[in-house]
């Protein structure tokens, strides 16, 4: 039997899934955490003023960039610390909100959409895809997944 981790969900994962499925769950978590780290670094650079995302007044960018970077660092920690569906669902919902808000406020800014803002959507979409995968496959029994695959 595999060694038990501090996570209360690890034994459930080990018992209810084949080894390959557990490996894919871990890889999806690590991908989401790595992409959250990439997003955190980009937001940190925005907050530090290294990357310019708006023309004109940059006064609010430090607060925005550092707050967003902190949120993504928290996401990295939560994804690595817990194999919990609540973390995955909340993370996915937050990614949807962030992505939608970027495009919703774009027309009110100058420039409307910039390279770094659009580039940030790539790791965020990968985070979202990983979290949707985790949520869908972690909570779906193997017999249902097998039936759906036919």
C-alpha positions as CSV (number, residue, x, y, z in Angstrom):
1,X,0.0,0.0,0.0
2,X,1.3,3.5,-0.8
3,X,2.5,5.6,2.0
4,X,-0.2,7.9,3.4
5,X,0.2,11.6,3.0
6,X,-1.0,14.3,5.4
7,X,-3.8,15.0,3.0
8,X,-7.1,13.3,4.0
9,X,-8.1,12.7,0.4
10,X,-4.9,10.8,-0.7
11,X,-6.2,7.4,0.6
12,X,-9.5,7.8,-1.3
13,X,-7.6,8.6,-4.5
14,X,-5.3,5.6,-4.0
15,X,-8.2,3.2,-3.4
16,X,-10.7,4.5,-5.9
17,X,-8.4,5.1,-8.9
18,X,-5.9,3.2,-10.8
19,X,-2.2,4.3,-10.5
20,X,-2.3,6.0,-13.9
21,X,-5.3,8.1,-12.9
22,X,-3.6,9.2,-9.7
23,X,-0.5,10.1,-11.7
24,X,-2.6,12.3,-14.1
25,X,-4.3,14.0,-11.2
26,X,-0.9,14.9,-9.7
27,X,0.3,16.1,-13.0
28,X,-2.7,18.3,-13.5
29,X,-2.3,19.8,-10.1
30,X,1.4,20.4,-10.7
31,X,0.6,22.0,-14.1
32,X,-2.0,24.3,-12.5
33,X,0.5,25.2,-9.7
34,X,3.3,25.9,-12.2
35,X,1.1,28.1,-14.4
36,X,-0.1,29.9,-11.3
37,X,3.5,30.5,-10.5
38,X,4.1,31.9,-14.0
39,X,1.1,34.2,-13.6
40,X,2.4,35.3,-10.2
41,X,5.8,36.3,-11.6
42,X,4.2,38.3,-14.5
43,X,1.9,40.1,-12.0
44,X,4.9,40.7,-9.7
45,X,6.7,42.3,-12.7
46,X,3.7,44.4,-13.5
47,X,3.5,45.6,-9.8
48,X,7.2,46.4,-9.8
49,X,6.8,48.5,-12.9
50,X,9.1,46.3,-15.0
51,X,6.2,45.5,-17.4
52,X,3.9,48.3,-18.6
53,X,0.3,47.3,-19.2
54,X,-1.4,50.7,-19.5
55,X,-0.4,54.0,-21.0
56,X,-0.2,57.1,-18.8
57,X,-0.7,57.0,-15.1
58,X,0.9,53.8,-13.5
59,X,0.0,54.7,-9.9
60,X,-2.5,51.9,-9.3
61,X,-0.4,49.2,-11.0
62,X,1.8,48.5,-8.0
63,X,-1.2,47.7,-5.8
64,X,-2.9,45.7,-8.6
65,X,0.2,43.8,-9.6
66,X,1.3,42.9,-6.1
67,X,-2.3,41.9,-5.0
68,X,-2.8,39.7,-8.1
69,X,0.7,38.1,-7.6
70,X,-0.2,37.4,-4.0
71,X,-3.4,35.7,-5.0
72,X,-1.6,33.5,-7.5
73,X,1.1,32.6,-5.0
74,X,-1.7,31.6,-2.6
75,X,-3.1,29.4,-5.4
76,X,0.2,27.7,-5.8
77,X,0.4,26.9,-2.1
78,X,-3.2,25.6,-2.0
79,X,-2.8,23.5,-5.1
80,X,0.4,21.9,-3.8
81,X,-0.8,21.5,-0.2
82,X,-4.3,19.9,-0.8
83,X,-5.8,17.5,-3.2
84,X,-9.3,18.8,-2.4
85,X,-12.1,19.4,-4.9
86,X,-13.1,22.7,-3.1
87,X,-9.7,24.1,-4.0
88,X,-10.1,23.1,-7.6
89,X,-13.7,24.4,-8.0
90,X,-12.9,27.8,-6.3
91,X,-9.7,28.1,-8.4
92,X,-11.6,27.4,-11.6
93,X,-14.3,30.0,-10.7
94,X,-11.6,32.6,-9.9
95,X,-9.9,32.0,-13.2
96,X,-13.2,32.4,-15.1
97,X,-13.8,35.7,-13.2
98,X,-10.3,37.0,-13.9
99,X,-10.4,36.1,-17.6
100,X,-13.9,37.6,-18.1
101,X,-13.0,40.8,-16.1
102,X,-9.9,41.4,-18.3
103,X,-12.0,41.4,-21.4
104,X,-14.8,43.4,-19.7
105,X,-12.6,46.3,-18.5
106,X,-10.4,46.2,-21.6
107,X,-12.5,48.8,-23.6
108,X,-12.2,51.3,-20.7
109,X,-8.3,51.2,-20.7
110,X,-5.6,52.5,-23.0
111,X,-4.5,50.4,-24.7
112,X,-7.6,48.2,-24.6
113,X,-5.6,45.0,-24.8
114,X,-1.8,44.7,-24.5
115,X,0.7,41.9,-25.0
116,X,1.3,41.1,-21.4
117,X,-2.4,41.1,-20.6
118,X,-3.2,38.7,-23.4
119,X,-0.1,36.6,-22.6
120,X,-1.4,36.2,-19.1
121,X,-4.5,34.5,-20.4
122,X,-2.4,31.5,-21.6
123,X,-1.3,30.3,-18.2
124,X,-4.8,31.2,-16.8
125,X,-6.5,29.1,-19.5
126,X,-4.1,26.2,-18.7
127,X,-4.9,26.6,-15.0
128,X,-8.6,26.6,-15.8
129,X,-8.3,23.5,-18.0
130,X,-6.3,21.6,-15.3
131,X,-8.8,22.5,-12.6
132,X,-11.8,21.5,-14.7
133,X,-10.1,18.2,-15.5
134,X,-9.4,17.7,-11.8
135,X,-12.9,18.5,-10.8
136,X,-14.5,16.4,-13.4
137,X,-12.4,13.3,-13.1
138,X,-11.7,13.3,-9.4
139,X,-15.4,13.3,-8.6
140,X,-16.6,11.0,-11.4
141,X,-16.5,7.3,-10.5
142,X,-14.4,5.1,-12.8
143,X,-17.4,3.0,-14.0
144,X,-19.2,6.2,-15.1
145,X,-16.1,7.5,-17.0
146,X,-15.8,4.1,-18.7
147,X,-19.4,4.2,-19.7
148,X,-19.1,7.8,-21.0
149,X,-16.0,6.9,-23.0
150,X,-17.9,4.3,-25.1
